[in-house]
């Protein structure tokens, strides 16, 4: 399964800079304040959400193949599952 990150697009709208995070069809996902010092990092983090969510789902699905102690595997799975639930409301 291929997962594509969203894209960051910046332009000027009505004479003011504007930065959007868009999906592959260029539907707006979020608007990032270009006046914040961390706007670029914020936009990149938002754009990475589809890939990060896919990685978390992979961790949860294949937890038994992750190396390490059982405690570490259990902790990793729990953290990944919690992140998925916060992002989607889905309980895994």
C-alpha positions in Angstrom: 0.0 0.0 0.0 1.4 3.4 -1.0 0.6 6.3 1.2 1.3 9.8 -0.1 1.9 12.8 2.2 -0.1 15.9 1.7 1.6 18.9 0.0 2.4 22.4 1.2 1.5 25.2 -1.2 2.3 28.8 -0.5 1.1 31.8 -2.6 -0.3 35.2 -2.2 -4.0 35.7 -1.7 -5.4 39.2 -1.7 -1.9 40.7 -1.3 -1.0 38.6 1.8 1.1 35.4 2.0 -0.8 32.2 2.5 0.4 28.6 3.1 -2.0 25.7 2.7 -1.6 22.0 3.3 -3.5 20.2 0.5 -4.2 16.6 -0.5 -3.2 15.1 -3.9 -6.4 16.6 -5.5 -5.3 20.0 -4.0 -8.3 20.0 -1.6 -7.4 22.2 1.4 -6.6 20.3 4.6 -5.2 23.1 6.7 -4.0 26.7 6.5 -0.7 27.5 8.3 0.0 31.0 9.6 3.0 32.2 7.5 3.9 34.8 10.1 4.7 32.2 12.8 8.4 31.5 13.1 7.8 27.8 12.9 5.3 27.9 10.0 7.4 25.8 7.7 8.0 23.0 10.3 4.3 23.2 11.2 3.2 22.8 7.6 5.6 19.9 7.0 4.4 18.1 10.2 0.7 18.4 9.1 1.6 17.3 5.6 3.3 14.1 7.0 0.1 13.0 8.8 -1.0 10.4 6.3 2.4 8.7 6.3 2.7 8.8 10.1 -0.7 7.3 10.6 0.1 4.5 8.1 3.3 3.8 10.0 1.5 3.6 13.3 -1.1 1.3 11.9 1.7 -0.9 10.6 3.3 -1.0 14.0 0.1 -2.0 15.7 -0.7 -4.7 13.0 2.8 -6.2 13.1 3.7 -5.7 16.8 4.9 -9.3 17.2 7.6 -8.8 14.6 9.1 -5.8 16.4 12.4 -6.7 18.1 13.0 -6.0 21.7 11.7 -7.1 25.1 8.0 -7.9 25.5 7.7 -4.8 27.7 9.1 -2.6 24.9 6.9 -4.2 22.3 3.8 -3.7 24.5 4.7 -0.1 25.2 5.4 0.7 21.6 2.1 -0.8 20.5 0.2 1.0 23.3 1.7 4.4 22.3 1.0 3.8 18.6 -2.6 2.7 19.3 -3.1 5.8 21.5 -1.8 8.1 18.7 -4.1 6.4 16.2 -7.1 6.9 18.5 -6.3 10.6 19.1 -5.9 11.1 15.3 -9.0 9.2 14.1 -11.2 8.2 17.1 -10.5 4.6 16.0 -9.8 2.2 18.9 -7.2 -0.4 17.9 
